[in-house]
């Protein structure tokens, strides 16, 4: 029998415990690998030279060392953009360069300390001893630390070093910090010292357990603008407490909350909230006068009784909202939105211009909520729909259903961009497209992306022809139509925080932007 590959993330004790419980530890290891890859892909980029080889510099004809003659501030900028090993090596060039290194805000990415040839992320069995190197650099450099990413170590094996690192962060003014614990244990508790570092402007945590409520009540993040909690175990109210103690926080990202997430947003500064994966029970936008983007990619499971309640209260600048699902319980101000509810000022959010829906077109109750949802956002100009696979269809609602539901004003006179992804040519999808194209008078761009046939069985050519037939009677004579095919995973790619938090993207749900990421 061929020997199976060693574990990347499990220690022998955890693997043995899984076997005793009748589970395959390799399955657990793979799930941990997926979780880590999601965390790493959602961490912010770091401000370093990307390593691409530059053309060799021509020697100066007069033999003068012009780099040494550069202004000291420019030399600091050069050193600050080098990986930490290369930056430290400049200190041996001369006394002058050592002073420059010591006076340059430190950028330390521990992945750059991995031994040559060591793959990232390192496997459990070959986890490199980089903690000592990290400690040496932290002790030697006076600070400040502009950017620190510690994502390679099993923190359970370095508790003493971690405690010291956090003390140094507080003393030396770390600003941008990413701290990921390589499992196991998955629920290692974060030292409370972290929440006393008041110089942080950006903080990302991965695979930790937050400290108790008393520690969070003592937190103070007067400069924090971006907070990411990735696969972090926390109690109800913990996030609310952190937001309340971050008066300038603009971006809040939550990935794969293990427990059902309940969130009550009260913030004068938040501009973007993104929740991806995990279980979301309740999110209430109570008072967020500057909130522009609310992106919810946490799936519901109505078969298990897990339905998300979304309440939009005071959010006058909310411009971008998705992925709203018909199985969500949507509450606008104090009114629960039910199928066929009469539209009024109390049931509308007029600020939303970009809306994304996640719809099972084969489920009657889902489709019946779509016209109601669209009428709740009367000023939508860009509409994006993800067609979800339906394992147990309860009826195909074709063109006749949509005609009987009556005209939808924003489709008729406002929507100028529409995309439908994961299209398989099912009758419910076709019925919606026929209605939409016959109604949308100001439509300029329509994009239909078929599902990947490698993961979802359907006839691609038939689906393409159905899209073309649906668009024969377009109300808009100036619309540009695109039919594309997906080569991504079934159901589309997992949401990435970098897209939603990038305000240079006018529309984070844009198919063009999504495809460019892939």
N, C-alpha and C positions, 0 to 999 in steps of 0.2 A: 504494500500500500504506500502511495506517495505521501510524504510528510507534508502537512499543511503549513502554510506560511506562519511565521511568528506574529504575535499580536502587535499592533501599532499603538494601542491605547490602554490595554488592560494589563494590570499586574497579575502575577500568578494567583494571588489570593482571590481576587475578583473573578478570574476565569474559573477557578475551582468552585467557588460559590455558585456561579451560574450553572455549572455542570450538575452540582448536587440538587439544584432546583429543576433539573430537567431541560435546561435551555442550552443552546449551542453558543458558547462564548464568542465564536467567530461572528455570529449574527450581531451580538452586542457590540463587538469591536467595529463592525462595519457601520453600525448606527452612530457610534461615537465619531468615526471618521467623517461621516456625512455632516454631523453636527459641527465639528471643528472646521470643515471646509466652508460651511455657511458663515460661521463666525469670521474666519479669516477674510472671506470675500466681502464682508460688510464693514470691516475695519477701515477707517479713513486712510487715505494715502499719506505717506510721510514726505517731508520736504527735502528730498535728497536727489543728487545726480543719479540717473537711472542706470548707469554703468555702460551705456553704449560707447563703443570705442570712437575716439575722435581722431581726425587725421593728425599725423605727427607734426609737432610745431617745428617750424624752420628756425635754426639757430640765428640769433641776432648777428648781423654782419660785423658789428663793433664789439661783440663778446660781452655786452652788458646784460646783467641779470635783471630783466625788467619786472619780473614778478615780485622780487624783493623790493623794488622801487615803487610798487603800487601803494596807494594810500592804505593805511592800516585797516580802515573800515572795510575796504574792498577785500583785503586779505582775509578778514574775519568771515565775510560772506562766502568766500571760496571754501574755507575750512568747514563752515557750518553745513555745507551741502555735500560733504564727503561722508561715506560710511565711516563708522566710528573707528575701525582699524586704521583706515587711511588717514583720518583726521589726527589720530594719536601719533602716527608715524611722522607727521610734520614737525612734532615737538623735538625730534632728534636732529633736525637739520641745523638748528642754531639756537642760541639763547633767545633771539628775537622771535623765531617761529614758536618756541615753547611758550613765550609770553602771549603770543597770539592765540594759541590753542587754549591756554588757560583762561583767556578773556573772552572766548567765543562761547555763546550759549550752546550747551551740549545737545546733540541729536544722537540718541542711542537706540538702535534697533537690534535686539539680541539675535535675530536671525542672521545678522551680518557677522556674528561671532562664531557661527557654526564652523567646524573644521572643514577644510577643503575637501570637496567630494561628498560632504554630508547632505543628504536630501532634506528638503523642508516640506512638511514638518517632520521632525525626527521621530523614529519609532520608539516605543517604550523601552525595548531591550537595548537600544543603542543611543539612549538619550545622552547627549554630550554634557560634559561638566563645564557649562558656560557660566554657572552662577558665580563662581569665584572670579571670573573675568569681569562680570557685571559689577560685583562688589568693589574690585580694584579700581575700576573707572569711576564709580560713584564717589569713592573715598578720595581719589586723587584730584578730581575736578571740583573747583570751588563753586560752580554753578554760574548762572541759573541753568536749569535743564529746560530747553524749549520744547523738546519732543522725546518721549521715552515710550517704546513699545516692548513689553516683556511678554512674549507669547509662546516661548519654546519650552519652558520648564514645568516640571511637576512640582507645584508649589508645596505640596504636602511634604516633600523631601527637603524643603528649604524654608521652613517656617522662621527660623532665627534670622536668616538673610532677608527674608521678606519684611520682617518687623524693622530691621535696620534700614532697608531701602526706603520704607515709608517715612521713617524719621528724617532721612536725608532729603526726600522729596519735599517735606514740609519746611525743612531748614533752607533748602537751596532753590526753592521757587519753581518746581515743575509746572509747566503750563498745559502741555498736550500729553495725556497719559492713556495708554492701552495696556490693560492687565488681564491676561488670559491664563487660566489654570488648566494645564494639560491633565485630563482625567487619568486616574482616579485619585481621591474621591471627588465626585461631581459636586457635592454640596459642602465643600470646605468653606468655613465661615471667614469672611473678609475681616481683617483687623480693623477696629474702629478708628485707628489712627488715620486711615485714608480720608475719613470724612472731616478731618481738621485741616486738610491742605487747602488753604483759601486762595491759592494762586492759580488754580486750575481754570483753563478756558475750554478744554475739551476732555471728556472722560469716557472711555469705553471699558466695560467689564465683561468678561466671558467665563462662564462655568464657575460661578461662585454662589455662596449663600450670603445674603445681606445680614449685617449684624442686627441685634435686637433694636426695638423701637427707640430705646433711650439714646443709643448711639446716633441714630438718624435724626432725632430731635436736636442733637448737638451739632449737626452738620452745618457748615457755612461755606457756600460757594458763591461769593459775591461777583466773580468774574466768569462763571461757567456759562458758555453759550451753546454747547452741544453735549448731550448725554446719551450714551448707548448702553443698553442692558441686554446682553446676549446670553440666552440660556442661563439666566440668573434665577435662583430660587429666592422668592420673597413673599412676604405676607401682604394681605390686603391693607392698603393705606401707605405702604412703603414708598411707592413712586410719588404719590401725592405729597408726601412729606419732603422728598428730595426736590420736587418742583417748587414747593413753597419756599424752600431755602436757597433757591437759585433765581434771584430777581431779574437777571438779564438773559435767562435761558431762552434760546430761539428754536432749537431742534431737539426733539425727544424721539429716540428710536428704541423699540423694544422687539427683540427677536426670540421667538420660541419660549414663551413663559410656561413653566412646567405646571403651575397651578392655574386655575381659571382666573384670568386677569380682570380686576375691577379697577377702573380708572375714573377719577373725578377731576377734571381739568379746570383749575382756577389759576390763571396766569395773565399778567399784563404784557408779557414779552414773547410768549410762544408764537412762532410762525409756522412750524411744521411738526406734525406728529405722525409717526409711522409705526405700525404694529404688523409684524410678519410672523406667521407660523404660530404654533401653540394654540392655546384655548383662550378665547376672549369672552368673558361673561357679560361685562357691562362697561361701556364707556360713555361718560356724560361730559359734554362740553358745556360746563356751567357758565363760566365767564372767561372768555378768551378774546379780547377785543382786537388782537393783532394776528390771530390764527388765519393763515392763508391756505394751508394744505393739511388735509386729514386723509391718510392712506391706511386702509385696513386690509391686510392680506391674510388675516387669521381665518381659517375655514370653520364653518359651522358643521355640526353633525346632528341634524334634526332627528335621525333615527335613534340616537342615544339621548335625545332630549337636551342637546347642547345647542342653544340658540342665543345669539348675541343680541343684546339690547343696546341700541345706539341712540343717544339723546343729544340733539343739537339745540342748545339754548342761546346764549348771547355770544354770537360769533359773526359780527357784521362784515368782516373781511374775508370770510371763508370763500375761496375762489375755486379750489380743486378738491374733489371728494370722490372716493372709491376705495376698494371695490365693494359697492353696496350690493347685498344679496337679498332676494325676496324672502329668504328665511330669517333675515334680520328683523328684529322688532324695532322699527324706526319710530322715534318720538321727536316731534318738532315742537319746541317749547313745552307745552303741557298736553299735547294731543298725540295720541298713538295713531299712526297712519294705518288704516285698514283698507282693503280692496274697495274701490268705488267711492271713497270718502269725498265729499264735496270740497273742492279747492277754495281756500280763503287765505287771508293774510296770516292767519294763525297756523296754517299748514304748509306754508311756503318758505323756502330759503332762497331769496332773490339774488344773493351775491354769487352763488355758484355758477361758474361759466364752463367748467370742465368736469364731466361726470363719467364715472366708470361703473358698469354693472357686471355682475357675475350671475349668469342665468342658465338654468336647466330648461331648455325649450321643450323638452319632452314631459315636463311636470306641469300639470294644469294650474296648480296653485301658485307656482313660481311665475308663470307667464301672466296670470291675472293681476299680479302685483306690479308688473312693469309699467303699464299706462299710468297707474296711480303714482308710482315713484317719479315718473317723468313730469307729471303735473305738479309735483312738490318742488321742482327746480325749474321754474318757468323761463329762466334766462340762459339756460345751457346752450353753448355754442359749439362745443366739442363733445361728442358722445362716443364712448368706447365700451364695447361689450365683449366679455369673455364668455363663450358658449361652453357650458360645463357638460361633461358626459353624464348621461342618465342611465343607470342600470335597470331601473324599474319604471318605464314610461307609464304615465297615467292619462295619456291623450295627446293628440297632435293638434295644436291650435294654429290653424292655417290662416290665410288672408281673411276669411270670413269673420273670424273672431276679432281681428284688428279693426275691420270696417265697422263692426257692431259696437266696438268700444268708443267710437267717435274720434274726431280730429284731436290731435295733441298739438297745442299751439307752438311749443318750442321746436318740434320737428318741422312744422309747416313753415315757420318764419324766422327761426334763429339758428338752427344747427347747420353749420357750414363744413364741419369735418365729422366723419363717422368711420369707425373701424369695428369690424367683427372678427374676432380671432377664434381659432380652434373650430372652424366651420367644417362640418362633415356632410352637408347636404341633406340633413334631416328635415322632415316636413315642417316642423315648428320653426326652424331657422329660415327656411325658404319663405314661409308665410310672413315672418317679420320683415325680411328684406323686401318682399313685394310691396308691403304696406309702406315701409319707410321710403323707398324710392319713388312711389307714386305720390307721397305727401310732401317730401322735403324740397321746397321751392328754391331755397338759397344755398343748397348743398354745392360745395366747390370740390371737395375731395372725399372719395369713398375708398376704403381699403378693406378687402376681405382676405384673411389669411387662413388657408385650410390647415387642418391638423396634420401632424406627421403620420403618414400611413404606416410607418414602421412600428408605431406604438398603438395606433387606433385603426381597427379594420374598417375601411370604407373605400369606395371607388373614386379615386382622385379625379379622373377625367369626367365622371358623372357630376361630381361636386362642382367642378369648374363650369360645366355647361349650365347647371342650375343657377349659379350666380349670374351668368350672362343673360339667361332668360328672365331672371328677376329684375334685371336693370333695363329691360326693353322700354318700359313706359315711365321713364324718369320725368319727374316734374321739373327738375332743373336741367336746362339744356347746356349749361356750361360746366357740368361736373366732370372731373377727371376720375376715372375708375381704374383701380389696380386690384388684381387678383394674384396673390402670392402663395407660396407653399412654405410650410414650416419644417425645419429639420431639428427642432428642439424637442424637449421631453414632453410627454403627454400632459396636457393641462397647462402648458406654458412654463416658462422659467419662474423660479422663486423670485419674489420681489427683492430688489437690491436697494439698500438705503441710499447709496451714493447718487442714484438717479433722482429720487424724490427730494433729497436735501439740496440739490443743485439748482439754485434759483435762476441760473442762466438758461435752463431748459424751461421754456414757456409752458410746455405740456409734458409732464413726466410719464403720462400714459401713451404718448405718441408711438405708433407702431414703428415709425422710422427710427426713433431713438432706441426702442427695444431691440429691433433687428441689428442696429449698429453695435449694441452691446454684445450680441451673440456672435 
